[in-house]
Amino acid sequence: GIDPGAVHEELREAEIALTFARELAETLHRTGRYEVILTREDDRFLSLEARITVAHEARADLFLSLHADALEDGQAVGATLYTLADAASGAASAALAERHDRDDLMGGGVDLTGTDDAVATVLMDLARADTQPATERLARALVAAIQSADLRMHRHPWQQAAFSVLKSPSVPSALLELGFMSSEQDLARLRDRRWRVQMERALVAGLDAWVEGEIAQQALRLR
């Protein structure tokens, strides 16, 4: 679409992310345990708000945003998992969030019709207070699975920033930077089908662990 994402040596982030998303969706489908809905299955633009709307309309149990960015200094290497926070983990996280955000939005999931900004903010915070623990458990499960598969992660594998695409108050959400196109090592991995298969399997293992944990959490709440 009109937004190719990061571009490095004529390689577009959109191509890498879409390829991986299609492959991951197929891997998840084959397990027979997951229903996967892609926000789009071809190279077209979809606003941040529309992506979150897809998740809500599907009554999704989780939302995963996939990226492969490029940084000007080229120093970052390895996969990185991001969750939402008003204060970013560092300057690089803040810069990534600012670049990713194309729209100013407030995620759905709570009916805010007729409410003023102050009331809406309180309702959003209340909804997030319920989903934030599940999001944190999701992040821990995915990071642990990727590391267990001996796949390269950033020296700070789990970071936080104010990514608008993660602002849905009612769906546990995470953003995965698969790697950085500005790193020669990461770029080679992103282009390697064998590496992508390893990452896809690691993500399935992480999701399996998260689902098992959420079932246990639900059982405890029902006691």
Secondary structure, 3 states (H helix, E strand, C coil): CCCCCCEECCEEHHHHHHHHHHHHHHHHHHHCCCCCCCCCCCCCCCCHHHHHHHHHHCCCCCEEEEECCCCCCCCCCCEEEEEECCCCCCHHHHHHHHHHCCCCCCCCCCCCCCCCHHHHHHHHHHHHHHHHHHHHHHHHHHHHHHHHCCCCEEEEEEEEECCHHHCCCCCCEEEEECCCCCCHHHHHHHHCHHHHHHHHHHHHHHHHHHHHHHHHHHHHHHC
